[in-house]
Amino acid sequence: MTSVIDNAGIPRIRLASGRDIPSIGMGTFGSDKYGPEEVSSAVAGAIRCGYRFFDCASVYGNEDLIGKVFDAAFQSGDVKRDELFITSKVWNNMHSPGQVHASIAKTLADLRLSYIDAYFVHWPFPNYHAPGCDGDSRNPDSVPFDVDRFMSTWKQMEEIYEKGQTKHLGMSNMTIPKLKEVLPLCRIKPELIEMEQHPSFQQRELFDYCRVQNIVVIGYCPIGSPNRPERDKAPGDVADTELPEVVSAAEAHGIHPALVCIKWAVQRGSIPIPFSVHEKNYAGNLRAVTEDPLTQDEMKLLEKAERNCRLVKGQVFLWPGAKGWEDLWDLDGTITK
């Protein structure tokens, strides 16, 4: 029997436009381990469970099956369209003139929707790599970030917003130097941003910067993504659920350390988007944010869990001449050319 969590107990967060949205969502990236059928089945279970925020993307290769799940849920009356907050993203190979329009048109058709709640630029580069490629793969056509090129893509984002195809706009995998360059040029500013965020990689400076800009943070890999693809694993990576600060809080509450990571993210003021195909896990993640919050002392303790451990390094997007994955993230405070 499906666990059902009362929506009234799920915290909400307010966007710049005034809309309140759930402060926890469900990701739909199968991490190269789960096929579209398994992911879409989990989405169906999550709707019944009480999830109302779903983070999708064209590159995940499962929007068509997830669309069938959404349509069935609407038809059965399990949920109304305006009760869901559904996001998607334009992939790197669809940044050129006209391609953002084509991308969202396909996403809307696949998801069987008349509009997307929020649409994101998935990565700030037009650097394509084949889904499932290994970590050493490189595309010789890849290029470094360019403000004019990005703003050309963003102009299309603004156009689809004005057409009503999306209600809100978002960016993803950005840095403070990049945001400082592009935000003043945006006619319609992003209301959301996706970034990697978990106790061992808190991105405090970027997180605080976005909050000042009134941009809500969605955190991916919220429990450290133990099931992330092999290409995203590297020596020295930290397992968040084994950190002493996380384990200490988990023992105090009698819960799995993963749930501490979820509670921490929500209480911090961001939106975690964990994914699991197992009902006990995704139901547990949702229930965790409705009860038994972490104490202020525990939140302070978790600040010390920072290990500066970026898990999704993005090395497959590097351009010829780049020194390493660090060049994607502007670590010296300037945009790396």
Residue pairs with C-beta under 8 A, 6 or more apart in sequence:
2 45
2 48
2 49
2 279
2 283
3 49
3 279
3 280
3 283
3 287
4 48
4 49
4 50
5 49
5 50
5 283
5 286
5 287
5 290
6 50
6 290
7 50
7 52
9 290
9 291
10 22
10 23
10 24
10 50
10 52
10 286
10 289
10 290
11 22
11 23
11 24
11 266
11 289
11 290
12 20
12 21
12 22
12 23
13 20
13 21
13 22
13 23
13 216
13 269
13 271
14 20
14 21
15 21
15 168
15 191
15 192
15 216
16 189
16 191
16 214
16 215
16 216
17 168
17 191
19 167
19 168
21 53
21 85
21 117
21 216
21 271
22 51
22 52
22 53
22 85
22 271
23 266
23 270
23 271
23 289
24 51
24 53
24 262
24 266
24 271
24 272
24 273
24 274
24 285
24 286
24 289
25 51
25 53
25 54
25 55
25 85
25 87
25 218
25 271
25 272
25 273
26 42
26 43
26 46
26 51
26 53
26 54
26 55
26 273
26 274
26 275
26 282
27 55
27 220
27 273
27 274
27 275
28 39
28 43
28 54
28 55
28 56
28 57
28 60
28 62
28 66
28 275
29 57
29 60
29 275
30 36
30 38
30 39
30 60
30 62
30 275
31 225
31 227
31 228
31 229
31 275
32 132
32 229
32 230
33 227
33 229
34 42
34 277
35 62
36 61
36 62
36 64
36 65
36 66
37 65
38 277
39 60
39 62
39 65
39 66
39 275
39 277
40 62
40 65
40 66
40 68
40 69
41 69
41 277
42 275
42 276
42 277
42 278
42 282
43 54
43 66
43 69
43 70
44 69
44 72
44 73
45 279
45 282
46 54
46 282
46 286
47 69
47 73
47 78
47 79
47 84
48 78
49 279
49 282
49 283
49 286
50 286
51 282
51 286
52 79
52 83
52 84
52 85
53 84
53 85
53 86
53 87
53 271
53 273
54 66
54 84
54 85
54 86
54 87
55 87
55 194
55 218
55 220
55 273
56 62
56 63
56 66
56 86
56 87
56 88
56 89
56 107
56 111
57 63
57 88
57 89
57 91
57 120
57 122
58 88
58 89
58 90
58 91
58 94
58 103
58 106
58 107
58 110
59 89
59 91
59 122
59 131
61 131
63 88
63 107
63 110
63 111
64 110
66 110
66 111
67 109
67 110
67 111
67 112
67 113
68 112
70 84
70 86
70 111
70 112
70 113
71 112
73 79
74 80
74 81
81 113
84 117
85 117
85 118
86 111
86 113
86 116
86 117
87 116
87 117
87 118
87 119
87 120
87 170
87 192
87 218
88 104
88 107
88 111
88 116
88 119
88 120
89 119
89 120
89 121
89 122
89 172
90 99
90 100
90 103
90 104
90 119
90 120
90 121
90 122
90 153
90 157
91 103
91 122
91 128
92 122
92 123
92 125
92 126
92 127
92 128
92 129
92 317
93 99
93 126
93 128
94 100
94 102
94 103
95 121
95 126
95 149
95 152
95 153
96 126
97 152
97 156
98 156
99 156
100 153
100 156
100 157
100 159
100 160
101 156
101 159
101 160
104 116
104 119
104 160
104 165
104 166
105 165
107 116
107 119
108 114
108 115
108 116
108 165
115 164
115 165
115 166
115 167
116 165
116 166
116 167
117 166
117 167
117 168
118 166
118 167
118 168
118 169
118 170
118 191
118 192
119 157
119 160
119 161
119 165
119 166
119 168
119 169
119 170
120 169
120 170
120 171
120 172
120 192
120 194
121 150
121 153
121 154
121 157
121 170
121 171
121 172
122 172
122 173
123 172
123 173
123 314
123 317
124 145
124 150
124 171
124 172
124 173
124 174
124 178
125 142
125 143
125 144
125 145
125 317
125 328
126 143
126 149
126 153
127 139
127 141
127 142
127 143
127 317
127 318
127 319
128 139
128 141
128 142
129 137
129 138
129 139
129 316
129 317
130 137
132 229
133 231
133 316
134 230
134 231
135 230
135 231
135 232
135 315
135 316
137 316
138 316
138 318
138 320
139 316
140 320
142 317
142 318
142 319
142 320
143 149
143 319
144 319
144 322
144 327
144 335
144 336
144 337
145 178
145 335
145 336
147 181
147 182
147 185
147 335
150 178
150 182
151 182
151 185
151 186
154 182
154 185
154 186
157 169
157 188
158 169
158 186
158 187
158 188
160 166
161 167
161 168
161 169
161 188
162 188
168 191
168 192
169 188
169 189
169 190
169 191
169 192
170 190
170 191
170 192
170 193
170 194
170 218
171 179
171 190
171 192
171 193
171 194
172 193
172 194
172 195
173 194
173 195
173 314
174 193
174 195
174 206
175 206
175 329
175 330
175 335
176 205
176 206
176 209
176 330
176 333
177 330
177 333
177 334
177 335
178 330
178 335
179 209
179 210
179 213
181 335
183 189
183 190
183 213
189 213
189 215
190 215
191 214
191 215
191 216
192 215
192 216
192 217
192 218
193 210
193 215
193 216
193 217
193 218
194 217
194 218
194 219
194 220
195 203
195 206
195 207
195 217
195 218
195 219
195 220
196 203
196 219
196 220
196 221
196 310
196 311
196 312
197 203
197 207
197 217
197 219
197 220
197 221
197 222
197 265
197 270
197 272
198 219
198 221
198 222
198 223
198 224
198 225
198 240
198 261
198 265
198 311
199 224
199 240
199 243
199 245
199 246
199 260
199 261
199 264
199 302
199 305
199 306
200 224
200 238
200 240
200 243
200 305
200 306
200 307
200 308
200 309
201 221
201 306
201 307
201 308
201 309
201 310
201 311
202 303
202 305
202 306
204 306
207 217
207 268
207 270
210 216
210 217
211 217
211 269
216 270
216 271
217 269
217 270
217 271
218 270
218 271
218 272
218 273
219 265
219 270
219 271
219 272
219 273
220 273
220 312
221 228
221 311
221 312
222 261
222 262
222 265
222 272
222 273
222 274
223 240
223 241
223 258
223 261
223 262
223 274
224 238
224 239
224 240
224 241
224 261
224 311
225 232
225 311
225 312
226 239
226 241
228 311
228 312
231 316
232 311
232 312
232 313
233 311
234 313
236 309
237 309
237 311
238 307
238 309
240 246
240 257
240 261
240 305
241 247
241 256
241 257
241 258
241 261
242 257
243 257
243 305
243 307
245 301
245 302
245 304
245 305
246 257
246 260
246 261
246 302
246 305
247 257
248 298
248 301
249 257
249 260
249 294
249 298
249 301
249 302
250 256
250 257
250 259
250 260
252 298
253 259
253 260
253 292
253 294
255 288
255 292
256 284
258 274
258 281
258 285
259 284
259 285
259 288
260 294
260 302
261 272
262 272
262 274
262 285
262 288
262 289
263 288
263 289
263 293
263 294
264 294
264 299
264 302
265 271
265 272
266 272
266 289
267 293
267 294
267 299
268 299
272 285
274 281
274 282
274 285
275 282
276 282
276 285
294 302
310 329
313 325
313 328
314 325
314 328
314 329
315 324
315 325
315 328
317 328
318 324
318 325
318 327
318 328
322 328
322 336
327 336
328 336
330 336
